[in-house]
Amino acid sequence: MFIDSSWTLPIVIVVALIWLSAASIRIFREYERGVVFTLGRFWKVKGPGLVIIIPAIQKSIRVDLRTVVLEVPTQDVISRDNVSVKVSAVVYLRVIDPEKAIIQVVDYLNATSQLAQTMLRSVLGKHQLDDMLAEREKLNTDIQQALDAQTDSWGIKVSNVEIKQVDLTESMIRAIARQAEAERERRAKVIHAEGELQASEKLFQAAKVLAQEPQAILLRYLETLTVIGADKNTTVVFPLPMDLIASLAEKTRPPTSSA
């Protein structure tokens, strides 16, 4: 069986054109860009839409511009007050300069992940444990700013960093519980002392008022007797100051007439 040579050349040309078209046409979505190199040298960033390159001479690398959520593996962190904790976080980043992201660093996602792990240990190591538990927003901002300053030369923008979890040892959890209990007891004692101080001030003011009128003291005694008698007690011992009796007797004694 012989193949007609008159058909061979057109078939080869058609196949070559199909291959050339497939190799030269690139379609980039709205959130994608193509970094194009010509003979190994950077040419320009192309896209979105249809982009035509020269096969074997030009090469394009596709870059996604959407925000990427990068999980930072759990890190062992020693706080400023020498407490060992395990901290995990998540980083939100996106490419803002495709040229730098391809040329300046190899595998920018892995590089950012490694840098985030280092920054997490470095920044948190400067703070005490209480800050890690109570001031996460401030720590998130500090890590984000430190990380963004480093990735700026790679064309990467770190928009946010969130500390996901801070794991403590059992002994540290018990120590924090004891500390919280001691703090509650201290506040209770302070509140009780403040109440005693206010009560003593009011009693002092009441004593000054009663001292100006002895009859008022007697009425207060009688009122107290009434309250005690309402409790159905069989025997009530109620002391009465002698100076009060003398003062009342002095006031109730009729004036002596002069001879």
C-alpha positions in Angstrom: 0.0 0.0 0.0 1.5 3.3 -1.1 0.6 6.8 0.3 0.2 9.5 -2.2 3.0 12.0 -1.6 0.8 14.8 -2.9 -1.3 14.5 0.3 1.6 14.1 2.8 2.9 17.7 2.7 -0.6 19.3 3.2 -1.3 17.0 6.2 2.1 17.8 7.7 1.5 21.5 7.3 -2.0 21.3 8.8 -0.7 19.4 11.8 2.1 21.9 12.2 -0.3 24.8 12.1 -2.5 23.1 14.7 0.4 22.5 17.0 1.7 26.0 16.5 -1.7 27.5 17.3 -2.1 25.3 20.4 1.4 26.2 21.6 1.1 29.9 21.0 -2.3 30.7 22.4 -2.8 31.4 26.1 -6.1 32.3 27.8 -5.8 34.0 31.2 -8.8 34.5 33.4 -9.7 37.8 35.0 -7.8 36.9 38.2 -4.8 35.6 36.3 -1.7 37.1 34.8 1.0 35.7 32.6 4.7 36.6 33.1 6.2 36.3 29.7 9.9 35.6 29.1 11.6 36.0 25.6 14.7 33.8 25.3 15.0 33.7 29.0 14.7 37.4 29.6 11.6 39.1 31.2 9.5 40.7 28.6 6.2 41.8 30.1 3.2 40.8 32.2 0.2 39.9 30.0 -3.5 39.2 30.6 -6.3 38.8 31.2 -7.8 37.5 28.1 -6.2 36.0 24.9 -2.4 36.2 24.8 -0.3 34.9 21.8 3.3 33.9 22.4 6.0 32.6 20.1 6.6 28.9 20.7 10.2 27.9 21.6 11.1 31.5 21.9 8.7 32.8 24.5 7.5 31.2 27.7 4.7 32.3 30.0 4.1 31.5 33.7 0.6 31.7 35.0 0.2 33.7 38.3 -3.0 33.8 40.4 -3.9 37.2 41.9 -6.6 36.0 44.3 -6.2 36.0 48.0 -4.6 32.8 49.3 -5.2 31.4 52.7 -2.0 30.0 54.1 -2.0 27.9 57.3 1.0 28.2 59.5 1.8 24.9 61.2 1.8 24.8 65.0 4.9 26.3 66.4 6.6 25.9 69.8 7.0 29.4 71.2 8.8 30.4 74.4 7.2 33.6 75.8 9.1 36.5 77.4 8.3 35.1 80.9 9.7 31.7 79.9 6.4 29.8 79.3 6.4 27.2 76.5 3.2 27.2 74.4 2.1 25.9 71.0 0.7 28.5 68.6 -1.0 28.0 65.3 -2.0 30.8 62.9 -3.4 31.6 59.4 -2.0 34.1 56.9 -4.0 35.9 54.2 -1.9 37.0 51.2 -2.1 37.9 47.5 0.2 38.7 44.7 0.3 42.4 43.8 3.4 42.3 41.5 3.5 39.1 39.3 6.9 40.0 37.9 8.6 40.1 41.4 6.7 37.0 42.6 8.2 35.0 39.8 11.7 36.6 39.4 12.6 37.5 43.0 11.7 34.2 44.8 11.4 30.6 44.0 7.9 29.3 45.1 6.6 32.4 46.8 3.9 30.4 48.7 6.5 28.1 50.4 8.8 31.0 51.0 6.0 33.0 52.7 5.0 30.0 54.8 8.5 29.5 56.1 8.9 33.3 56.8 5.5 33.3 58.6 6.7 30.5 60.9 9.8 32.4 61.8 8.0 35.7 62.3 5.4 33.9 64.5 8.1 32.6 66.9 10.1 35.9 66.8 7.2 38.3 67.5 5.4 36.2 70.1 8.7 35.5 71.9 8.9 39.2 72.8 5.6 39.1 74.7 4.4 37.6 77.9 1.8 34.8 78.1 -0.9 37.2 79.3 -0.4 39.3 76.2 -0.9 36.2 74.0 -4.1 35.4 75.7 -5.6 38.9 76.1 -4.1 41.0 73.3 -4.4 38.9 70.2 -5.5 41.7 68.0 -2.4 43.7 68.7 -0.2 40.6 68.2 -2.0 39.9 64.9 -1.2 43.4 63.7 2.5 43.2 64.8 3.0 39.9 63.0 1.2 41.1 59.8 3.3 44.3 59.7 6.6 42.4 60.2 5.7 39.8 57.6 4.4 42.3 55.1 7.6 44.3 55.3 9.6 41.2 54.4 7.4 40.0 51.5 7.1 43.4 49.9 10.2 42.8 47.8 8.6 39.6 46.5 5.5 41.4 45.2 3.4 39.8 48.0 0.9 41.7 50.1 0.1 40.1 53.5 -3.3 41.6 54.3 -4.1 39.8 57.6 -2.7 37.4 60.1 -4.9 35.6 62.7 -3.6 33.6 65.6 -5.9 30.5 65.6 -5.0 28.8 68.9 -2.7 29.0 71.8 -2.3 25.6 73.5 -1.0 25.5 77.2 0.3 22.6 79.2 -1.8 21.1 82.0 0.4 22.5 84.7 0.2 26.0 83.2 -3.6 25.7 83.0 -3.8 24.9 86.7 -1.4 27.7 87.5 -3.6 30.2 85.6 -6.7 28.9 87.4 -5.0 29.4 90.8 -3.9 32.9 89.7 -7.5 33.8 88.7 -8.9 32.4 91.9 -6.3 34.5 93.9 -7.2 37.6 92.0 -10.9 37.1 92.7 -10.2 36.7 96.4 -8.1 39.8 96.4 -10.9 41.8 94.8 -13.4 40.4 97.3 -11.2 41.5 100.2 -10.7 44.9 98.7 -14.4 45.4 98.2 -15.1 44.2 101.8 -12.5 46.6 103.2 -14.0 49.5 101.2 -17.4 48.7 102.5 -16.1 48.6 106.1 -14.4 52.0 105.5 -17.6 53.5 104.2 -19.7 52.0 107.0 -17.3 53.4 109.7 -17.5 56.8 108.1 -21.3 56.7 108.3 -21.2 55.4 111.9 -18.8 58.2 112.8 -21.2 60.8 111.3 -24.2 59.2 113.1 -22.3 59.2 116.5 -21.6 62.9 116.1 -25.3 63.6 115.5 -26.4 61.4 118.4 -23.9 63.0 120.7 -25.5 66.4 120.3 -28.9 65.1 121.7 -28.8 62.4 124.4 -32.5 61.7 124.1 -31.9 60.5 120.6 -29.5 57.8 122.0 -32.3 56.7 124.4 -34.8 56.4 121.5 -32.2 54.3 119.6 -31.8 52.0 122.6 -35.6 51.6 122.9 -35.9 50.8 119.2 -33.2 48.1 119.5 -35.1 46.6 122.4 -38.2 46.4 120.3 -36.3 44.6 117.5 -34.8 42.1 119.9 -38.1 41.5 121.6 -39.7 40.6 118.2 -37.4 37.5 118.0 -39.3 35.8 120.9 -36.2 35.7 123.2 -36.9 34.6 126.8 -34.1 36.6 128.3 -32.7 39.9 127.0 -29.7 41.6 128.6 -29.4 45.1 127.4 -26.7 47.3 129.0 -27.5 50.9 129.5 -24.6 53.3 129.9 -24.6 55.1 133.3 -23.3 58.4 131.7 -26.4 58.3 129.5 -28.7 57.9 132.6 -26.8 60.7 134.4 -27.2 62.9 131.5 -30.9 62.3 131.2 -31.4 62.7 134.9 -29.5 66.0 134.7 -31.8 67.2 131.9 -35.0 66.0 133.6 -34.2 67.4 137.1 -36.4 70.4 138.0 -34.5 73.6 138.5 -33.8 74.5 142.2 -35.3 77.7 143.5 -33.0 80.2 145.0 -33.6 81.2 148.7 
